[in-house]
């Protein structure tokens, strides 16, 4: 799809829920059309900040993720987003989240990434992988995608029970 825009399908959310049950607010910084926000708000989470370089809803702030400052997402417990999967973007994005924003983050992308050499610089920040399986990215398509997906939890700081349950 244009500019790597794929609305997050609902099927991606249930596997994540047990891992974010103690979360109150989240930031969605690759928000697109807000579908992930809608799914998470149905589960009684609060979106404290939403932005996208090309927002598809008026309440989503037009902002490049790399222009964010820690203050933008300071009132949010965590970032939860479905970022573009292109490797140059994704790797720069993970580094930005960990080193610039220093914000615990759940990112949805292909499950095979962790099995590649390119993932090795980011493994020190990787705390958890939540398998999702194949998703149907195009709503009216009869087919699912060809890649298995996973939520990756990255955190530069100390791991707490907030993100892993009790």
C-alpha positions in Angstrom: 0.0 0.0 0.0 1.0 3.6 -0.4 3.8 4.8 1.9 3.8 1.5 3.8 0.3 2.3 5.2 -1.5 -0.8 6.5 -4.2 -0.3 9.1 -3.7 -2.5 12.1 -6.2 -5.4 12.0 -8.1 -6.2 15.1 -6.6 -9.8 15.2 -3.2 -8.2 16.2 -4.6 -6.9 19.5 -5.8 -9.9 21.6 -2.3 -11.5 21.9 -1.0 -8.2 23.2 -3.6 -7.6 25.9 -2.3 -9.9 28.7 1.0 -8.0 28.5 -0.4 -4.5 28.8 -3.1 -5.1 31.4 -1.4 -2.7 33.9 -1.0 0.0 31.3 -3.2 3.1 31.6 -2.0 5.4 28.7 -0.1 4.8 25.5 1.3 6.8 22.7 0.7 5.8 19.0 3.3 7.5 17.0 2.7 5.8 13.6 -1.0 6.2 14.0 -2.1 6.3 10.4 -5.9 6.0 10.4 -6.1 5.4 14.1 -7.3 1.8 13.9 -4.8 0.6 16.6 -6.0 3.4 18.8 -9.6 2.4 18.3 -8.9 -1.3 19.1 -6.9 -0.4 22.3 -9.5 2.1 23.5 -12.1 -0.6 23.2 -10.0 -2.5 25.8 -10.2 0.6 28.1 -6.7 1.9 27.5 -6.3 5.7 26.9 -4.3 7.1 24.0 -2.4 10.0 25.5 -0.6 11.0 22.3 -1.2 10.2 18.6 0.8 11.3 15.6 1.8 10.3 12.1 3.7 11.7 9.2 0.5 11.4 7.1 -2.4 11.2 9.5 -5.7 10.0 8.2 -7.8 11.5 11.0 -8.0 15.1 12.3 -7.3 14.3 15.9 -4.0 12.6 15.0 -1.1 15.2 15.0 0.9 15.6 11.8 4.4 14.9 12.9 7.3 12.8 11.8 8.1 10.3 14.5 11.8 11.3 14.5 10.8 14.9 15.4 9.2 13.8 18.6 10.7 14.8 21.9 10.4 12.9 25.2 8.1 15.6 26.5 5.5 14.7 23.8 5.0 11.2 25.2 5.9 11.9 28.8 2.3 11.4 30.0 2.2 7.9 28.4 3.3 4.7 30.0 4.4 3.1 26.8 4.5 3.4 23.0 2.3 0.9 21.1 2.5 1.1 17.4 2.6 -0.7 14.0 5.5 1.0 12.3 6.7 0.8 8.7 8.6 -2.4 8.3 11.4 -1.2 5.9 14.6 -2.1 7.6 16.3 1.3 7.4 13.3 3.0 9.0 12.6 0.3 11.5 16.2 0.1 12.8 16.5 3.9 13.1 13.1 3.9 14.8 14.0 1.3 17.4 17.2 3.2 18.2 15.3 6.5 18.4 12.7 5.1 20.8 15.4 3.6 23.1 18.0 6.3 23.0 16.1 9.5 22.3 12.7 9.0 23.8 13.8 6.3 26.3 10.2 5.0 26.2 9.2 1.3 26.7 7.7 0.3 23.3 5.6 -2.5 21.8 6.1 -2.6 18.0 4.2 -4.9 15.6 6.2 -6.2 12.7 7.4 -9.4 11.0 8.3 -12.3 13.3 11.3 -13.4 11.2 13.2 -10.2 12.0 14.6 -11.5 15.2 16.3 -14.4 13.3 18.4 -12.1 11.2 21.9 -10.7 11.7 20.5 -7.2 11.4 18.5 -7.6 14.6 21.6 -8.1 16.7 22.3 -4.5 17.6 18.8 -4.2 19.0 18.7 -7.4 21.0 20.0 -5.7 24.2 16.8 -3.7 24.2 14.5 -6.6 23.3 12.6 -7.9 26.4 9.8 -9.9 25.0 8.3 -11.3 21.8 4.6 -11.9 21.5 3.6 -14.1 18.6 0.6 -13.0 16.5 0.8 -15.2 13.4 -0.4 -14.1 10.0 -2.7 -11.2 9.8 -5.2 -10.1 7.2 -3.9 -6.6 6.4 -6.3 -5.8 3.6 -9.8 -6.0 4.9 -11.7 -7.1 1.8 -9.0 -9.5 0.7 -9.7 -13.3 1.0 -6.1 -13.8 2.0 -3.9 -13.2 5.0 -0.4 -11.7 4.6 2.6 -13.9 3.8 4.6 -13.0 6.9 4.0 -14.1 10.5 3.9 -11.1 12.8 4.9 -10.5 16.4 4.7 -7.7 19.0 8.3 -6.9 20.1 8.7 -5.2 23.5 11.8 -3.0 23.6 12.9 -1.3 26.8 16.1 0.4 27.6 15.5 0.6 31.3 14.8 -1.9 34.0 12.2 -4.6 33.3 9.3 -4.3 35.7 6.2 -6.4 36.5 4.1 -3.6 34.9 5.0 -5.1 31.5 5.2 -8.8 32.4 2.4 -9.4 34.9 2.8 -10.5 38.4 
